[in-house]
Amino acid sequence: MTAQQVLAFAIVGVMMVLFIWGRLRYDVVAMLALLASLLAGTVSPDHAFTGFSDDIVIIVGSALVVSAAVSRSGIIEAGLRWLVRKLTTMGVQLLVLVGTVTLLSSLVKNIGALAMLMPAALKMARKSGQSPSLYLMPMSFGSLLGGLITLVGTSPNIIVSGVRQEMTGQPFRMFDFAPVGLGLSAVGVTFLMFAWRLLPSDRRATASLGEAVKISDYNTEATVPERSAAAGRTIGALIGMADGEITVTGLIRGGERRKVVLFDTVIEEGDILLLRGEPDGLERAVAKGGLAMTRHDTASRLELPASKIGVIEAVTTVTSSLVGKSVGSIRLFDEQGISLLAVSRSGHRMTERLSQTRLQAGDVLLLQGPVEILPERIRSLGLLPLAERSLRIGSVRKELMPILILGTAMGLTAAGILPVAIAFFGAAVLMILSGAISPEGAYDAVEWPLLIMLGSLIPVSEALQTTGGTDLIGAWLSDVATGLPVWGAVALIMVAAMAVTPFLNNAATVLVMAPIAVTFAGTLGYAPEAFLMAVAVGAGCDFLTPIGHQCNTLVMGPGGYRFSDYPRLGLPLSILVVLTGVPLILAVWPV
């Protein structure tokens, strides 16, 4: 072993120890590894930053923006709202939720797909009286399986494709992963439909401040402007626009309030409707009905784009200056530059007009205003912020455009017309230009630490190859695999990647393991594709810990899980993936 090989192995070894130690963030560890490689001479200064220009970085960053734009379109949630009300049995609920998140994860980043569907799962759990823990971990595991179906489903697939292109001159195409990914997804989803019983049903998420305050339905007012979609339609039709999740508690016409509001009452232009419901339901009623929220003029008066306007929930404290004052008298917009959209009072059904409501300590207010001044204004008014909501009350979502852009990008890539990097970079730009996501939202969607890690580790990974380190590891592995059949060699690589991923970031695992797998395959005289697929599957299937993948981390809090809960469902699923994945890979990618 040469001195350069010793240094390259030492740097990777220390890097892995720091990843496992966890005191330093993974991007900082990657930058330290790159700096150490420069000082040791295993990476030349000319190639130190070539990783940041690699297609892998462009594809991952663009895919994150595209995924965020699709998730903000609201089209997936809209499709599930009807099902949320209709599905009552646990098995059917899980089938729809896990199946949907699995398929969706093949189109967008799996963490984004899971985040989109978590609210529907929590609503189902609440309505059926079940613990969210029975829903969320199966959904997280389903999203990991779905990420295996396409090139852009998860970062390991993208990196493996780049390694194949570097090694053989031919990358994996968009749907090259589909035969193996679909097979594993089908087996995994079927397993999860029955194995959810392995999860503890007594887990409860830590109550948030908002839940402790017991937020009930909000009460607000909305005016029916000219050419409103609600004008000429009945109260029942407006409630239907909100999927039945609002109540019309009053109607004011010509300055007079109607005592009884019937479902067949026809709405007229100029009417003022008193609405009650959760913020999501109110948002749909206002957007689809073309209504104007009371004081919903903040954005227009300030001439700010919608991305600069925020909506936040805040509770009125005993010392707040608003206690005892009516909503109509406080003139929040004129004095503070923010608008009060709705009021919620626990245990009390409010029937008076919003402007006549006198605020009390404990009332929860839904406030809207410029995002940069909202926190300061809330503090000055003696309010306690609960949660910021990504609501665009009164605006119409561009539901179909993100789906069309994503479909076009995937089609162009699958047909070989454009490389993946160009197609998804173009898709990300079009998402911004079409208004599907704001420039600020696009920058927020990009996981910059992940891109920094990728850009830093690509030269470090290449140093193992240039120094001959991967050849050494490949030779050692081939000695271990002597006498093993080909399926044993593929299983060895898959299990190794699966074992390392909980301690490293899955992208880092692939950057280290993929070149080794190619060398290992070559030493045994096999084609590299099956071994690269094994690395991708192993790195993408961390079912054993909450820290190996962001999806598992995301559900830990809302599901109330403990660290030991993950192996209860994840270990048998991991074994099933190996037993199913190895023959699938060899059937699709013969060696």
Salt bridges, closest charged atoms under 4 A:
ASP27 OD1 - ARG25 NE 2.75
ASP176 OD1 - ARG173 NE 3.58
ASP202 OD1 - ARG203 NH1 3.23
GLU221 OE1 - ARG353 NH2 3.08
GLU226 OE1 - ARG227 NH1 3.93
ASP243 OD2 - ARG284 NE 3.36
GLU245 OE2 - LYS123 NZ 3.39
GLU245 OE1 - ARG284 NH2 2.47
GLU268 OE2 - ARG253 NH1 3.56
ASP271 OD2 - ARG253 NH2 2.64
GLU283 OE2 - ARG397 NH2 3.16
ASP297 OD2 - ARG301 NE 2.93
GLU313 OE2 - ARG389 NH2 2.97
ASP334 OD1 - ARG301 NH1 3.92
ASP334 OD2 - ARG331 NH2 2.80
ASP363 OD2 - ARG345 NH2 2.71
GLU376 OE2 - ARG377 NH1 3.61
GLU440 OE2 - LYS308 NZ 3.49
GLU529 OE2 - ARG164 NH2 3.19
ASP565 OD2 - ARG203 NE 2.82
ASP565 OD1 - ARG568 NH1 3.92
